[in-house]
Amino acid sequence: MPVDTARALAAAPRTTEISWTPEDVQLYHLGIGAGVPATDPRELRYTLESRLHVLPSFATVAGGGAPGVIAALSMPGVDVDLAGVLHGGQSLRVHRPLPVRAAATRTDRITAVHDKGKAAVLVLRSDAADGDGPLWTAEAQVYVRGEGGWGGDRGPSADAREEQGAPDRTVERPVREDQALLYRLTGDLNPLHADPGFARRAGFDRPVLHGLCTYGMTLKAVVDTLLDGDVTRVRSWTARFTGVTYPGETLRIRMWRGDGTVRVAVGAVERGDAPVLAGATVEFTRG
C-alpha cells in the first residue's frame, strides 16, 4: 500500500529552519484579498509595513516551502499521486501573536493515519517556535483517495452539526479570477490551482482555489466583522474543506457568535450556496 501506516507513524519528526519578513506577510494578505479598498485604514493594517499586523492563518505559509498537503506526501511511508490528494481540513492554534519578522524552527510529523474506507486521511502536525518560545501548532488533514480499506482506525467523525437560527452576521467576499495565481506565490505551487490539464486529471473541470486561501479569507472576514479587526484576539481556527471554490466566485460567510467562539459556514453564492467550509470555529479572547 502506498501509505505505509507503521512507517509513517514511526518516522522521526522533520525539523526545518524557517524565516519570514514583512514583505512575506504583506504578500500573504494580498493573496487572501486584503487591500480593498486600498486606502481603508482597516485594510492598511494588512498591507502597510508601518502599521502591519499578522493574521494568524499566515502560519500556514510562513517560511515558504511545501504547504501542509505536499509536505505530508514527502514524509516517510507516504508515496501517492498528488492528483488523488485533497486537503480535508486545517486547524491552527496560536500561542501568542505572530511577529512580522522572525526566524523560527518548525517540526513536522505524521501523528495519525485514518482508514475512511475509500480513502486514507493523514494528519500532519506542525509545531513552530522561535527564541521566545512556541508560536503555533497546526494540523493538516490530508485526504488520499483510493488508499483506505485496510481495516485501520477510522478516526474521529466529522462535526455534522448545522447551526440553528439566523446567523449573527453574513458577509460576502468576491474571489478574483487571478486569486489562485496570486496566492500560489506564497509557496503552494500545486498545479491543481493553475493547470487546467492537471485539474481535469484530479476530477475538476477547471483549476480550483487553494483551500487554505479560502481558510485565510474566512478568518479575515471574522476578524474584521466580529473582532474589531484585532488579529491578536484569535486563539484558534479550525475548518473542514467540504467543497471547492472556483476563482471568480463569491463566498457567502455566515457567522454565529458565542461565548468566546464564532461558528462559521461558507458557501459559494453562484452555485446555490454549495458548501465550501463547514465545522468551522474561531476561538477568541474578549476584547
Secondary structure, 3 states (H helix, E strand, C coil): CCECHHHHHHCCCEEEEEEECHHHHHHHHHHCCCCCCCCCHHHHHHHCHHHCCCCHHHHHCCCCCCCHHHHHHCCCCECCCHHHEEEEEEEEEECCCCCCCEEEEEEEEEEEEEECCCEEEEEEEEEEEECCEEEEEEEEEEEEECCCCCCCCCCCCCCCCCCCCCCCEEEEEECCCCHHHHHHHHCCCCHHHCCHHHHHHCCCCCCCCCHHHHHHHHHHHHHHHHCCCCHHHEEEEEEEECCCCCCCCEEEEEEEECCCEEEEEEEEHHHCCEEEEEEEEEEECCC
